């Protein structure tokens, strides 16, 4: 007995869902959001050297890793929102981590510049992450309602 396997890649519902994600990812507001998120991530990665707290190695490594992750995620969301929209929730979590990391990590002498840098950058990443999550949820809801 042989079975015929059909590919789901050509199912009309799946094609419509992909088209709606492509439209959402190509909108100007989405591209601005992901572009600003990528820039915020690059700032976070370089902030220990920009603001001048690179001597606190633990926090500098944390910022470098989180900043690269944010920039990489933003690039992935901008280039393939249809396949990555389910991961947009990670961006606000990383933003909140940035806000609280100077207090969570032990043995750090906090300076005003370091604190403000983390609070502002974390709030920006969290806000842009929530916006990215909204774009993914809105597109998915619109695709399932049609």
PyMOL commands that set and color helices and strands:
alter all, ss='L'
color gray80, all
select helices_A, chain A and resi 8-10+12-26+28-52+57-79+81-87+89-104+112-145
alter helices_A, ss='H'
color red, helices_A
deselect
rebuild
show_as cartoon
